[in-house]
Amino acid sequence: DSLPSSFAPSPVPLPQTNANDTELQLINDEGNLPSLPSSISPPQAPAPAPIVMTEEELVIDTSEIEKMAFQKQEIEKTIKEKEALEEKEKQIDTFFMDKYF
């Protein structure tokens, strides 16, 4: 079931250009710039300079970490105290509801 040779696609003729017509030389039949072959690639950007650090720069100031850890402990302690007070409030409310209502 092959097509007869008369139905085979024929190549599209390229427009005739002269050496001075650079615009037509750069544009292909679809109106786009021709793509570069895969073997051509733009030059790579230079690598950044290496980062050099001294031993003193590698030392982490732990005072800020310790401060935040202490604050977290204080927050957890306050949350537990609040929960205990809420439980006590429920007990007091229950006492009054049972006793007087």
N, C-alpha and C positions, 0 to 999 in steps of 0.2 A: 504494500500500500504506500509506495513512495510517490511523491509528487513529480510530475513531469519536469524536466529541466527548465521549461519555459516559466514555471512558477517559482523557481529558486530566486531568493532575494539577490538583487544586484547591488553592488557597492554604489553609494551615493557619490556623485562626482563632486570633487572639491572645487571651490571657486578658483579661478586663475588669479594669481597675485604677482605683483612685481616686487623687487627687492626693497622699494621705498614704502610699501604698504605694510608697515609693521603691525598695525591694529588687526588686520585680517589674519596675519600670521600667528598672532597670540590667541585669537578666539577660535574655538572649534565650532562644529556644526550646530551645537546646542546653545551657543551663545555664552559659554562659560570658559574660564581659563582652563587650559589643559592641565591635567593632574601630573605631578612629578612622578617619575618612576620610583619604585620602592627602594632602589639602590641609592637614591639621593635623599639625604635627610639634612635638616638644618644642623649647624654646629651645636654641640652641647654647651650649656652654660658652665662657666668655671666652677669648680667645687669651692664651697666656703672654706675659709681658713679653719684649721682645727681649734677647738676650744681647749685652752690650757688653764688648768686650775691648780692652785696650790693646795697643800694639805689643810691649811687654815681655812680656806674657802669651802672645803668639803665638810667641815665641822658644822653641825646643826645646832642652833641656839635652842636648847631644850626648855628655857624658862617660859616661853610662850606656850609650848605644849603642856608643860606642867600646870600653868595657869588655867588653860582650858579644861584639863582633866579635873582640876579641883572644882571649877565652876560646874562641870557636869555632875560631879558627886553632890554638890550643894543643891542642884536642881532636883536630882533624884531623891535626896533627903526631904526636900520641901514637898515633893509630890506625895511621898509616903505619909508625911505629917498631915497633908490636906486630906488624903484618903482616910486616915485615922479619925480626923475631926468630922468628916462626913459620916462615918460609921457611928460616931458618938452622937451626932445630931439625930440620926435615924433612931437610935436607942431612946433618946430624950423624947422625940416626937411620939414614939410608940408608947412610952410610959404615960405621957399626958393623955393620949387618945384612949388608952385602956382605962385609965384612972378616972377621967372626967367626962368622957363622951361616950 
